[in-house]
Amino acid sequence: MKREDEFTEFKKSTAELSASMVSISAILNKHKKGKIYFGIKNDGIPCPFSITDSTLREISRKIYESIKPQIIPEISTKIIDGVEVIEVCFEGTDVPYSANGKYY
C-alpha cells in the first residue's frame, strides 16, 4: 500500500470527516492538489468500514459546505488489498483555501 505524504492523507473512516477538511485546505494551499483515502489507517493498512451511496454524498456535501473557494472533488471507491476504500481526489488553484472559515 501507499504511504502518507504531503499530497496523500489516510483516514480510518468518515468519523474523521471534519479533520479531513483541514487536511484538504492545507494540501490545496501548499500543493494545489491531493488525495484523501477513507478506510486506511495511518500505517497504510486498509481498515474495512461500511460504505454506502449516502456515505459518498455525505463526503461531497461536507466538502461543498466546508472548503472555500469551492472545489469539485472526484469521489470514488477502490479495492485496496481486498478492502473497499473511498478515494477523494481534489485540486484547485484559487489559493488560499479555507476549511470552515479558517486557513491552514
Summary of the structure (lengths in Angstrom):
residues: 104
radius of gyration: 12.8
end to end distance: 27.5
largest distance: 37.8
contacts: 312
relative contact order: 0.25
helix: 31%
strand: 33%
